[in-house]
Amino acid sequence: MICRPCSRILIWMVICCINSGFFPSVLPAVEHRPVWLFNEQGDRITPSLNAVDPYSPKKTCGTCHNYDSITKGYHFQQGFDEMKDGYDSRRPWLLSPGMFGRYFPFASPGFVASKTNRDIRQIDRTTYDWIGGLGKTGPKGETLSRACGACHPGGGPMEYGRGKQGRPDLTKNLIAGEKTNRTALDGDYSSWMTPDGRSHFRESGVLEADCLLCHGPSYRFDARVRQINRRNYRWAATAGAGLGTVSGAIFEYGDPAAGPGHPRFLAGTWNFSKRPVVRYAWNDRRIFTPEGRLQGSLIRRAVSSRNCLQCHAPAAAAATGQIHEALSDAHTAKGLRCTDCHPLIGKTPRERLQHQIAKGRAGLLRVRNDLDGLGQKTCAGCHLGGRYRPTRPGMPVKAVNPGPIHADRFPRGSSHFYLISCRGCHTVARSARGQVLLDLSTGVGLGFTADNLALAFVPGTYEQKAKEPWPPWIGRVGHGKDGDEYYAPHVPKGIQWFGEKQKNGEIRPIPLRYVKAAADGVKGLTTRSVKGTDGTSREMTSVLSDNDIRRMIQALTRQGFRNVVYLSDRVYRLRGDRLTSVPLSVQPDMFVVNHGVTPLSRKMTYGATSCGQCHDERAPFFTKKTIRNVRGFLKDDYPVLKAPNSVSQMTEWGLEGVPPY
């Protein structure tokens, strides 16, 4: 016989285990019990106790759930678990294989500083500035620029610092580490944005892993981002969960409407003496019980696509023009969720608790490549061989086998099915505007949309719907260890930027704040009239002429940079006063399209109506133009794609004409 108090404890333990993943998922869903909130000291938050403190996800959710195990997931780490100074011996500014530590300009044209630095010019973003620096929300709620930390769920590098060799130090969080390290050139604890050049984690707090970012069905992502932009790191989870309002800010922008490139873009007021406070919605019974516990209905074990897309939708729209909606995505139209194809990896509940999420093979990022393909659903895995099985209520009961349909429609086209990926024909109507060009030549990220080459004024532009769906580019993509290639859809990214050529030939990017300072001091740089996404014409300043390049290299050299080069259509440098150049040694990045199967009802997939959709002399599969010379295109051709600065993509495959059929 179990006494009543013990039976209650046992029930709570069972519920915690179910929600932690220790019991199989086939058990019936159980609503999470109401929970007390705790602050970062571990003290309970109630209407009468600690009522103005932000809650700590670590101390609150970690009461029942293994926080340390969960945050091993690559979403939390993003390369931090493999990080070290000298990670890449040839390119020492690359510190890890993930988003935290690599240079990935199309996500954010900045990179994390090494732990130890010899000169301020080596520092682009310290950890403190990487989390919330340069993030800004406009007066109407529009995103003017994104901080790197906005789309990361916390934990890992947003909670812990690095040791002397630049390796993760999990013995103390960033607040504790800051107390003993105030070195001006430290990659974690310095800042080029604060008045004293030091980090202020003591005032801002850290970003712990935000459980409700994924498990809160009504999570308010925009509210979280606003707190991060204000350097209110420890308050972000409370605002995002919608538990109350936050008053006060560590940093407040002076001119909320000034966007990147404006002289007052970063102007604002720092406050290190008055702590922001929370006003919880204690009387709202949808959020809190009468005694002040968080309602269990606000916590869901299952993760909805809405939660995933808070971070992934903006990135997917810019990278590949993807919009996850029924009109442009056949899988969304059938009711599939992100987690149906990307479940937790692991054979046992304990393995799945580590929150490694099934993923495909990302060519540009190399974080946890050992997990590539594990547990990941694929086209063939669902549509061929009768292997598809619904794993939850509401999923389609079957996946149609396309083999008979293809054999009937393309009786002599068997070669297509091993030369062209499924996506090559079925993901060919991009709905978002996307991004295809990025000009960093004046220290400001000037991006152009993939749908009609319009200048994007703010990051949200790429997420806007295109006037008409547009076909992606097709490229040869390597597949597997055997080196086989197949044709797959992608969106190429043209770019031009300044760097320092190292003795080994590698080129280190110059932080954009120095490039902007140089451009502001060089008068008469080339201007071009370009079209904006709002239909107006705008004047854009860019480094396009030989004289522009020469004067910018000279200006950056005067700032103290050495062996300055400019990368555009070629690599340019000065030898004395003479501008010289050599061919680029790297190919443009290819952002492969992995999502967005076009519904067949739209008759836009290649081959849906006839072979001529691909093999006509003007069909985009072979003839879609790709920009080969960014500088020449912007200087001489914009907005018309024409030779020699732009060529049909089939020329990259070695073809001079469209194959007949």
C-alpha positions in Angstrom: 0.0 0.0 0.0 1.4 3.4 -1.0 0.4 6.4 1.1 -1.3 9.4 -0.6 1.7 11.8 -0.5 4.0 9.1 -2.0 1.4 8.2 -4.6 1.3 11.9 -5.7 5.1 12.0 -5.9 5.1 8.7 -7.9 2.6 10.2 -10.4 4.7 13.3 -10.8 7.8 11.2 -11.4 5.9 9.1 -14.1 4.7 12.3 -15.9 8.3 13.7 -15.8 9.7 10.5 -17.2 7.1 10.4 -20.0 7.9 14.0 -21.0 11.6 13.3 -20.7 11.4 10.5 -23.2 12.4 7.7 -20.7 9.1 5.9 -21.5 8.2 4.8 -25.0 6.3 7.3 -27.2 3.5 4.9 -27.8 2.1 5.7 -24.4 -1.0 8.0 -24.5 -0.2 11.7 -24.3 -0.3 13.1 -20.8 -0.6 16.8 -20.2 2.3 18.3 -18.4 1.6 19.1 -14.8 1.7 22.7 -13.6 5.2 23.7 -12.6 6.8 26.3 -10.3 9.1 28.8 -11.9 12.6 29.3 -10.5 15.1 32.1 -11.0 18.7 31.5 -11.9 19.6 31.3 -8.2 17.2 28.4 -7.9 14.7 30.3 -5.8 10.9 29.9 -6.4 9.1 32.7 -8.2 5.6 33.4 -7.0 3.2 36.4 -6.9 4.8 37.3 -3.5 8.4 35.9 -3.8 10.9 37.1 -6.4 8.0 38.3 -8.5 10.1 40.6 -10.7 12.8 38.1 -11.6 13.0 36.4 -15.0 12.6 32.6 -14.8 15.5 30.3 -15.5 14.8 27.4 -17.9 17.7 25.5 -16.5 16.6 25.7 -12.9 12.9 25.3 -13.8 12.8 22.6 -16.4 16.0 21.0 -15.1 14.3 20.1 -11.9 12.9 17.0 -13.7 14.7 16.9 -17.0 18.3 16.2 -17.6 19.4 19.7 -18.8 23.0 18.7 -19.4 22.1 15.8 -21.6 19.5 17.7 -23.6 21.9 20.5 -24.4 24.4 18.1 -26.0 22.2 18.4 -29.1 23.8 20.2 -32.1 21.1 22.8 -32.1 22.4 24.0 -28.8 26.1 23.5 -29.5 26.5 24.6 -33.1 30.1 23.5 -33.1 31.0 24.8 -29.6 31.6 21.3 -28.3 34.4 20.9 -31.0 35.7 24.5 -30.7 39.3 25.6 -30.2 41.7 28.2 -31.3 43.6 26.7 -34.2 40.7 24.4 -35.2 41.6 25.1 -38.8 45.4 25.4 -39.1 45.3 27.1 -42.5 42.4 29.4 -41.6 42.8 30.2 -37.9 39.8 32.5 -37.8 37.6 29.4 -38.3 37.1 27.9 -34.8 34.6 25.1 -35.2 32.5 23.2 -37.8 29.3 25.0 -36.9 27.5 28.3 -37.0 29.3 29.4 -33.8 32.9 29.5 -35.1 32.7 29.4 -38.9 32.5 32.3 -41.4 29.1 32.0 -43.0 28.4 35.5 -44.5 25.0 34.6 -46.1 23.6 33.9 -42.6 25.5 36.7 -41.0 28.6 38.5 -42.4 30.6 38.2 -39.2 32.6 35.6 -37.4 33.4 34.8 -33.7 36.7 36.0 -32.4 39.4 33.6 -31.2 39.7 33.3 -27.4 43.2 34.9 -27.5 43.8 37.9 -29.9 46.9 40.0 -30.5 45.1 43.0 -32.1 41.7 44.6 -32.0 41.5 44.3 -35.8 41.4 40.5 -35.4 38.2 40.8 -33.5 34.9 40.7 -35.4 32.3 39.5 -32.9 33.1 38.5 -29.4 30.7 36.1 -27.7 28.9 39.0 -26.0 28.4 40.8 -29.3 27.7 37.6 -31.3 24.7 36.9 -29.1 22.9 40.2 -29.4 25.1 42.8 -31.2 23.8 44.4 -34.4 20.3 43.0 -33.8 17.6 45.6 -34.3 13.8 45.7 -34.4 12.2 48.8 -36.1 9.5 51.0 -34.6 6.8 49.0 -36.5 8.1 45.6 -35.3 10.0 45.0 -38.5 13.4 43.3 -38.4 16.1 45.8 -39.5 19.0 43.5 -38.8 19.4 40.1 -37.0 21.6 39.3 -34.1 23.3 35.9 -34.4 21.9 34.7 -31.1 18.3 35.3 -32.2 17.9 32.0 -34.0 19.9 29.9 -31.5 18.0 28.2 -28.6 20.5 29.0 -25.9 22.8 26.8 -24.0 26.3 25.9 -25.3 28.3 29.0 -26.3 25.5 31.4 -25.2 25.8 30.0 -21.6 29.4 28.9 -21.2 32.8 30.5 -22.1 36.1 29.2 -23.3 39.3 28.2 -21.6 42.8 29.3 -22.5 43.1 27.2 -25.7 39.7 28.4 -26.8 38.0 25.1 -25.8 34.7 25.0 -24.0 34.9 25.5 -20.3 31.8 24.0 -18.7 33.0 24.6 -15.1 31.4 28.1 -15.0 29.0 30.0 -17.1 29.8 33.3 -18.8 28.7 35.4 -15.8 31.2 33.6 -13.5 33.9 33.5 -16.1 33.6 37.3 -16.7 34.5 37.9 -13.0 38.0 36.6 -13.4 38.7 37.6 -17.0 38.5 41.3 -18.1 41.2 41.2 -20.8 40.6 43.8 -23.5 41.3 41.3 -26.3 39.5 38.3 -24.9 37.1 36.6 -27.4 34.4 36.1 -24.8 34.7 39.0 -22.4 35.5 42.0 -24.5 33.3 44.1 -26.8 33.8 46.8 -29.4 30.2 48.0 -28.8 30.1 48.7 -25.1 31.4 52.0 -23.7 34.2 50.4 -21.7 35.1 47.7 -24.3 34.2 44.9 -21.9 31.4 42.3 -21.9 28.6 42.8 -19.4 27.2 39.3 -18.8 26.7 40.2 -15.1 24.1 42.7 -16.1 22.8 41.0 -19.3 22.8 37.5 -18.0 23.3 34.5 -20.3 20.9 32.7 -22.6 20.2 29.3 -21.2 18.6 26.6 -23.4 15.0 27.9 -23.9 12.9 24.7 -23.7 9.6 26.5 -24.5 11.1 27.8 -27.8 10.3 24.3 -29.1 7.9 23.0 -26.5 5.7 26.0 -26.0 2.8 26.0 -28.5 2.1 29.7 -28.1 5.8 30.9 -28.0 6.3 34.5 -29.1 9.6 34.5 -31.0 9.5 38.2 -31.8 9.3 39.0 -28.1 12.4 36.9 -27.5 14.3 38.6 -30.3 13.5 42.1 -28.9 15.0 41.2 -25.6 18.1 39.8 -27.1 18.5 43.0 -29.2 18.3 45.0 -26.0 21.0 42.9 -24.5 18.4 41.5 -22.0 19.7 38.0 -22.4 18.4 36.5 -19.1 15.0 38.0 -19.8 14.5 36.6 -23.3 13.0 33.3 -22.3 10.4 34.9 -20.1 9.3 37.3 -22.8 9.3 34.7 -25.5 7.1 32.3 -23.4 4.6 35.2 -23.0 4.6 35.0 -19.2 4.6 38.7 -18.7 6.2 42.0 -19.8 9.7 43.2 -19.3 10.5 46.8 -18.3 13.9 48.3 -18.8 16.9 47.4 -21.0 20.6 47.0 -20.8 20.8 48.7 -24.1 18.2 50.9 -25.8 18.6 52.2 -29.4 18.5 55.9 -29.8 17.1 55.9 -33.3 14.8 52.8 -33.7 14.2 53.5 -37.4 17.8 53.8 -38.5 18.8 50.7 -40.4 22.2 49.3 -41.4 24.4 51.9 -43.1 22.7 54.8 -41.4 25.1 56.9 -39.3 22.9 56.4 -36.2 22.3 52.7 -36.7 24.1 51.6 -33.5 23.6 54.8 -31.5 21.9 54.2 -28.2 22.1 54.2 -24.4 23.7 51.6 -22.1 22.3 51.0 -18.6 24.4 48.9 -16.3 23.0 50.1 -13.0 19.2 49.6 -13.1 18.1 46.0 -13.6 15.1 45.3 -15.9 12.1 43.8 -14.1 9.3 41.4 -15.1 5.6 41.9 -14.5 4.1 38.5 -14.7 0.5 37.9 -15.8 -0.4 36.3 -12.5 -4.1 36.8 -12.9 -4.3 35.2 -16.3 -5.6 31.6 -15.6 -4.6 30.5 -19.1 -1.0 31.1 -18.0 -0.8 30.6 -14.2 -2.7 28.7 -11.6 -4.1 30.6 -8.6 -1.0 29.8 -6.5 1.3 31.0 -9.3 2.4 27.8 -11.1 2.8 27.7 -14.8 -0.1 25.9 -16.5 0.9 22.5 -17.9 -1.2 23.2 -21.0 1.5 25.7 -22.1 4.1 22.9 -22.4 3.8 20.2 -25.1 6.0 17.2 -25.7 5.3 17.2 -29.4 7.1 20.0 -31.3 4.9 21.7 -33.9 6.2 23.0 -37.3 5.3 26.5 -36.1 8.0 26.2 -33.5 10.6 24.9 -35.9 9.9 27.6 -38.5 10.3 30.4 -36.1 14.0 30.0 -36.8 14.1 28.0 -40.0 11.6 29.8 -42.1 13.6 33.1 -42.5 16.8 31.1 -43.2 15.1 28.8 -45.7 13.4 31.7 -47.5 16.7 33.6 -47.9 18.8 30.5 -48.8 16.4 28.7 -51.3 13.2 30.8 -51.6 11.3 28.2 -49.6 7.9 28.9 -47.9 6.4 26.1 -45.9 2.7 26.4 -46.9 0.2 24.1 -48.5 0.1 26.1 -51.8 3.8 25.6 -52.4 4.7 22.5 -50.4 3.0 19.2 -51.1 4.1 17.7 -47.8 2.7 20.6 -45.8 -0.6 20.3 -47.7 -0.8 16.6 -46.7 -0.5 17.6 -43.0 3.1 16.5 -42.4 5.1 18.2 -39.7 8.8 18.9 -39.6 9.4 16.2 -37.0 7.8 13.6 -39.1 10.9 13.7 -41.4 13.3 15.0 -38.7 12.7 12.9 -35.6 15.0 12.6 -32.6 17.9 10.3 -33.3 18.5 7.3 -31.1 17.3 3.7 -30.5 16.7 4.2 -26.8 14.9 6.9 -24.8 18.2 7.8 -23.2 19.8 8.4 -26.6 16.9 10.4 -27.8 17.0 12.5 -24.7 20.2 14.1 -26.1 18.1 15.9 -28.7 20.1 15.1 -31.7 17.6 15.7 -34.5 17.7 13.7 -37.8 19.3 15.7 -40.6 20.5 15.4 -44.1 23.9 16.2 -45.6 24.6 19.9 -45.4 27.4 20.8 -47.8 28.2 24.2 -46.4 28.2 23.4 -42.6 30.0 20.4 -41.1 28.5 20.3 -37.6 28.0 16.7 -36.5 28.5 15.2 -40.0 28.6 11.8 -38.2 24.9 12.1 -37.8 24.2 12.7 -41.5 21.3 10.6 -42.7 20.6 8.9 -39.3 16.9 8.5 -38.9 16.3 11.0 -41.7 13.3 10.4 -44.0 14.1 10.6 -47.7 12.1 10.6 -50.9 13.0 7.0 -51.7 12.6 5.9 -48.1 8.9 6.9 -48.1 7.8 6.5 -51.7 9.7 3.4 -52.9 9.7 -0.1 -51.6 6.5 0.2 -49.5 8.5 1.3 -46.5 6.3 4.2 -45.5 4.5 3.9 -42.1 2.6 6.6 -40.3 4.1 7.3 -36.9 1.3 9.4 -35.4 -2.4 10.2 -35.9 -3.1 12.7 -38.7 -0.3 11.6 -41.0 -1.2 10.4 -44.6 -2.0 6.7 -44.6 0.2 6.0 -47.6 2.9 7.5 -49.8 2.3 7.1 -53.5 4.8 5.0 -55.5 5.8 7.2 -58.5 7.5 4.3 -60.3 4.5 3.3 -62.5 3.6 6.9 -63.3 7.2 7.7 -64.3 7.5 4.6 -66.5 4.3 5.5 -68.3 5.1 9.1 -68.8 8.8 8.7 -69.6 9.1 5.3 -71.3 12.6 6.1 -72.7 13.7 8.3 -69.9 15.2 5.9 -67.4 18.5 7.7 -67.4 16.8 10.7 -65.8 16.1 8.9 -62.6 19.7 8.3 -61.7 21.1 11.5 -63.2 18.5 13.9 -61.7 17.5 14.0 -58.0 13.8 13.8 -57.2 14.0 17.4 -56.2 15.5 18.3 -59.6 12.0 18.0 -61.1 9.7 18.4 -58.1 11.0 21.4 -56.2 11.0 23.9 -59.0 8.6 26.6 -58.0 10.2 28.8 -55.3 7.6 31.0 -53.6 9.7 33.4 -51.5 11.9 36.1 -53.0 15.1 34.5 -51.7 18.7 35.9 -52.0 21.1 35.5 -54.9 23.7 38.3 -54.4 25.5 39.8 -51.4 27.6 42.9 -51.8 29.8 43.6 -48.7 32.2 45.9 -50.5 31.2 49.1 -48.5 30.9 47.4 -45.1 27.1 47.1 -45.3 25.3 43.9 -46.4 23.5 44.8 -49.6 21.5 41.8 -50.8 19.6 41.2 -54.0 16.5 39.0 -54.3 16.7 35.8 -56.4 13.3 36.4 -58.0 13.9 39.7 -59.8 17.3 41.1 -58.5 15.8 43.8 -56.4 17.7 45.4 -53.5 16.5 44.0 -50.2 16.2 46.8 -47.7 15.7 44.6 -44.6 16.2 40.8 -43.9 12.4 40.1 -44.0 12.4 41.0 -47.7 13.7 37.6 -48.6 10.6 36.0 -46.9 8.1 38.0 -48.9 6.2 36.1 -51.5 7.5 36.5 -55.0 5.1 37.9 -57.6 5.3 34.6 -59.5 7.0 31.3 -58.4 10.5 31.1 -59.9 12.6 28.0 -60.8 15.8 27.5 -58.9 19.1 26.9 -60.6 20.3 23.3 -61.4 23.8 22.2 -60.6 26.0 19.1 -60.3 26.1 17.9 -56.7 28.5 15.3 -55.3 26.8 12.4 -53.6 28.4 9.9 -51.3 31.9 8.7 -50.8 32.2 7.2 -54.3 32.2 10.7 -55.9 29.1 10.2 -58.0 27.3 13.3 -59.1 23.7 14.1 -59.9 21.7 17.2 -60.9 20.0 18.9 -58.1 18.2 22.3 -57.6 20.1 25.0 -55.8 20.4 28.8 -55.4 23.9 30.1 -56.0 25.2 33.1 -54.0 27.4 35.7 -55.6 29.4 37.8 -53.2 32.1 40.5 -53.1 34.2 41.4 -50.1 37.6 42.6 -48.7 40.1 40.4 -46.9 43.7 40.0 -45.9 45.8 37.5 -47.9 47.8 35.3 -45.5 51.2 33.8 -46.2 49.7 30.4 -47.0 47.4 32.0 -49.6 44.2 31.9 -47.5 42.2 35.1 -47.2 40.9 36.3 -43.9 37.8 38.5 -44.0 38.2 42.0 -42.7 35.4 42.9 -40.2 32.7 45.0 -41.8 33.0 47.9 -39.4 36.5 48.6 -40.7 35.4 48.2 -44.3 32.5 50.7 -43.7 34.9 53.2 -42.0 37.1 53.0 -45.1 34.2 53.4 -47.5 32.9 56.4 -45.5 36.3 58.1 -46.0 36.7 57.4 -49.7 34.7 60.0 -51.7 33.3 59.3 -55.1 32.8 55.5 -55.0 30.7 54.3 -57.9 26.9 54.6 -57.5 24.3 52.7 -59.4 20.5 53.1 -59.6 18.9 49.8 -58.6 15.3 48.7 -58.2 13.9 48.2 -54.8 11.4 45.6 -53.8 8.9 48.4 -53.2 9.0 49.3 -56.9 11.1 52.5 -56.4 14.6 53.2 -57.6 17.5 53.6 -55.2 21.0 54.8 -55.4 23.5 52.1 -54.3 27.2 52.7 -53.6 29.5 49.9 -54.4 33.1 49.1 -55.1 32.9 48.5 -58.9 35.6 50.4 -60.8 39.3 49.7 -60.8 39.8 53.1 -59.1 37.3 52.1 -56.4 39.2 49.0 -55.6 42.5 50.8 -55.6 41.4 53.5 -53.2 39.6 51.1 -50.8 42.7 48.8 -50.6 44.8 51.9 -49.8 42.3 53.1 -47.1 42.2 49.7 -45.4 46.0 49.5 -45.6 46.2 52.8 -43.8 44.0 51.3 -41.0 46.7 48.7 -40.4 45.6 45.8 -42.5 48.2 44.0 -44.5 48.1 42.4 -47.9 44.5 43.6 -48.5 42.7 42.0 -51.4 39.3 42.4 -52.9 37.3 39.3 -54.0 34.6 39.7 -56.7 34.9 38.2 -60.2 38.7 37.9 -59.5 41.0 38.5 -56.5 42.5 42.0 -56.8 45.5 43.5 -54.9 47.9 46.4 -55.2 51.5 46.0 -56.2 52.8 49.5 -55.6 50.1 51.7 -57.3 49.3 49.0 -59.9 46.1 47.0 -59.5 46.7 43.3 -60.4 44.4 40.3 -60.2 44.3 36.5 -60.3 41.4 34.2 -60.9 39.2 33.1 -58.0 40.3 29.8 -56.5 36.9 28.9 -55.1 33.5 28.4 -56.7 30.3 30.3 -55.5 28.5 28.6 -52.7 25.5 26.4 -53.7 22.5 26.4 -51.4 20.9 23.1 -52.3 17.1 23.0 -52.3 15.9 20.3 -49.9 12.3 21.2 -49.2 9.3 22.5 -51.0 8.0 19.7 -53.3 5.6 21.5 -55.7 2.1 20.1 -55.6 1.4 18.2 -58.8 -1.9 20.1 -59.2 0.0 23.3 -60.1 1.6 21.5 -63.2 4.8 23.3 -62.6 7.1 20.3 -62.0 9.5 19.6 -64.8 8.0 17.1 -67.2 4.5 17.6 -65.9 3.1 18.7 -69.3 5.8 17.6 -71.8 9.5 16.9 -72.3 9.7 20.4 -73.7 9.5 21.8 -70.2 13.2 20.9 -69.9 14.4 20.4 -73.5 13.0 23.4 -75.2 15.6 25.9 -76.4 14.4 28.4 -73.8 13.6 26.0 -71.0 15.2 27.1 -67.7 16.5 23.6 -66.7 19.4 24.2 -69.2 19.3 27.9 -70.0 18.6 29.7 -66.7 21.3 32.4 -66.4 23.8 32.4 -63.6 26.0 35.4 -62.7 29.6 34.5 -63.3 31.0 38.0 -62.8 29.4 39.9 -59.9 31.4 43.1 -60.4 30.8 43.2 -64.1 27.1 42.5 -63.7 26.5 45.3 -61.2 28.8 47.7 -63.1 27.7 47.1 -66.7 24.6 44.9 -67.0 22.3 45.4 -64.0 19.4 44.3 -64.1 19.8 42.4 -67.3 21.5 39.0 -67.2 23.7 38.7 -70.4 27.0 37.4 -71.6 29.8 37.5 -70.7 29.0 38.4 -67.1 26.1 35.9 -67.0 25.9 32.6 -68.7 23.4 29.7 -69.2 23.9 27.3 -66.3 24.4 24.4 -68.8 27.8 25.9 -69.7 28.9 25.0 -66.2 28.1 21.4 -67.1 30.2 21.5 -70.3 27.2 21.8 -72.7 26.9 24.4 -75.5 23.3 23.6 -76.4 20.1 22.1 -75.1 20.0 18.3 -75.8 17.2 17.3 -78.2 14.4 14.9 -77.2 
